[in-house]
Amino acid sequence: MRIKLIILLQLLPVLLLAQGQNNIWYFGNNAGITFNTPTPSALTNGQLSTGEGCASICDHSGNLLFYTDGMTVYNMLHAVMSNGSGLFGQWSSTQSAIIVPLPGSTTVYYIFTLDAFAYANGVCYSIVDMSLAGGLGAVTVKNVQILTPAAEKITAIKHANNQDFWIVIHGWNNNKFYAYPFTTTGLNLTPVITPIGSVHSGGGGPNNANNAIGYMKVNAAGNTIALAVTMLYIYEIFQFNNTSGVLSNMISLGNPDNSSNTYPYGLEFSPDNHYLYVKNFYSLRVYQYDMSVYNQTTGVNSKTFVGNVTGDPIYYNGAMQLGPDDKIYCVKSGVDSLAVINTPNNPAATCGLVDNAIPLNGRIGQLGLPCLVNTNFYSNVIVISAQGCYEQQYHFFLSDSTSISSVHWNFGDPASGASNVSSLFSPTHLFSNTGNYTVTAIVLYPTGSSDTATYSISIIAPPNLIAPDTINECNGSVYTAQVAGTWNSYLWSTNATTSSIPITQTGTYMVTVTDASGCHVADTLVAFVGNDYQVHIDTSFCQGLSVLIDGHTITASGTYTYMHTTAQGCDSIVIVQATVNGNPIITLPNDMILCLGESVIIAPEINGSWNSMTWGDGFVGSPRLISEDGVYTVNVTGDCGIAQGQVSVSFENCQSEIWFPNTFTPNGDWINPVFKAEGINILDFHIIIFNRWGQQIFESSSINEGWDGTFKGKESPEGIYVWMADYLLYRFNTKVREYARGSILLIR
């Protein structure tokens, strides 16, 4: 007998990440803002002076790491980073730079730079390693060309695997999107190319490339891309497959101002992906499009005027950028403040556009705001912890469930069926078996983005503490019960706290041990102590064989009792109940001939020890109804042999005949002494005889039984007697019942 108790007390943490990477922006003429304050506030220590593109990056706690205009990289102390000058971006490129962390790394970042007006430098990447220069970082690789020429458009989108990114660029003089996989090993220079939408070319201006101008943005769900093509007067929207990198299903919105004097430029999605906001430069006006139904006609018809954003009348305003506080900020050209859309998830009438909302403390905005990776694409550092011991139920926790809308757990245990998944924030799971499991938690944020955390856990069986768990000892002997292994503490049911105890009495002894993780395991030992004990053995064997038990040979059924002395010197009684199993024997009825149309039930009688019975023709079961000619074989198998029997059954045409005599002479000479019917194949026969007064004097249900001329033991007088009979007989192999009547003359 063994009883195990396991008490849960094991806390195992695993890391998940937070979202402060976009908390500091530097842009325009030495302008900047921080989101590390209760409301966004101005920064005046920035070194950038750029007309358009720029980028910045913080750690997950919101501490500045570095920023750039695509040409020079500044570290957190606002000094030029080691090897941080001469990058191939351009201050007049719409999106001159974007900074993307290398998947799987906490120190390596790629700066993707874009030349202006489709010039030859095109799109390049440089690499920053923040582990260098005492944590200030250094540029280790610079200006590796990816694509040339290219438009001034770039975005980074989280891959469907929730780890890697797609770096999406638009080509020049073509309508091609180039989606480059960005993985833990770096940038894969073989892109997925999708030709779709308008051809980006021409437009006048420097290098005849004004149509290179305009932003490209992706929504928080990572499944929709929108861009502006300035001199084509259009905004275009595409669905994006973040598994394959392919774009599809273009929607063209045209110029919302319906004017040839304003030009598509800035745009941004609402955090919940419902709306797209756009604004042209040379225009004050901000518009909202409803993207909840992805359809060309619906999208175009959903255009709603939001309000005006003022600025220097040369351009008025430029970029729109979603902040980490889920508000959309609008730069105002030549002005020392930013406009803000406070509730961009609302319809235009209540989205809360405020002009001159965020003062820049004398610093001036131009056309650009930092080109950022959407905060929803960063992994969040959350802690998964688990409580549990050995094979018992485990309890799983997320360190922060307040910022997520839902979670999907998969315990990596398909054998547990429907219990393998859970949507609870703090679920429990009982693993189906011991082994190594990977637990996955996919958390979904209100914006539609998600993160994935994995947790490895090993489920082991609790150890056996005491072996054997049952002992038999003689009086006067001492048995030492020893716990296997080394444990932090021991507690016996005798209150002993040692790893072993002496046992001299019959009883159940329990020990509880505690390991270094605080898990408790309990085991029991059952002890029998006495002068002697009995052992009962049941055995069976086949006839003609024998068994040997404790030196005694048994050849027949019966109960046998022997004395035995154990190794401990205790006398014991061995009682053996032996059963001899004979060979199976089959008994079947004799061969038989039946009339056509009849049937017979055959039930084999089987004696002896047997396990299974089968019919030779494959029939299953017993008894069996037989109505066809044949030789029917029965096979019986037993532990001690096999047996076979058979019976022949045949059927023939049967015809019936019957006749009744008209005279009989019961006078003692034994000539015609009995009146009875004679017949062939007569069934279910019945006859009644009456005297001349109508009194019944004889009745029989057997054709073989006749009347001997007596009634109630006395001879009946001579004379004529009337009889009535009915019976079954065969007429053309069919049973029919007939009725007959007549008279019989009794002569003595």
Secondary structure, DSSP 8 states (H G I E B T S, - for coil): ----EEE---EEEEEEE---TTSEEEETBTEEEESSSSS-EEE-----B-SS--EEEE-TTS-EEEEESSS-EEETTSSB-BT-S--S--TTSTT-EEEEE-TT-SSEEEEEEE-STT-TT-EEEEEEETTSGGGT-EEEEEEEEEESSEEEEEEEEE-TTSS-EEEEEEESSEEEEEEEEEETTEE-SS-EEEEEEEEE---SSGGG-GGG-S-EEE-TTSSEEEEEEGGGTEEEEEEE-TTT--EEEEEE---TT--SSSEEEEEEE-TTSSEEEEEEET--EEEEEE-SS--HHHHHHT-EEEEE----TTT-EEEEEE-TTS-EEEEETT-SEEEEES-TTS-GGGS-EEEEEEE-TT-B--S-------GGGS--EEEEEEE--TTS-EEEEES--TT-SEEEEE-S-GGGGGGGEE--SS-EE--SSSEEEEEEEEEE-TTS-EEEEEEEEEE------SSSSEEEEETT--EEEE--S--SEEEETTS--SSEEEE-SSEEEEEEEE-TTS-EEEEEEEEEEESEEEEEEEEEEETT--EEETTEEE-SSEEEEEEEE-TTS-EEEEEEEEEEE---EEE----EEEETT--EEE--EEESS-SEEEETT---SSSEEE-S-EEEEEEEEETTEEEEEEEEEEEE----EEE--SEE--SSS-SS-SB--EEESEEEEEEEEE-TTS-EEEEES-TT--B-SEETTEE--SEEEEEEEEEEEEETTEEEEEEEEEEEEE--
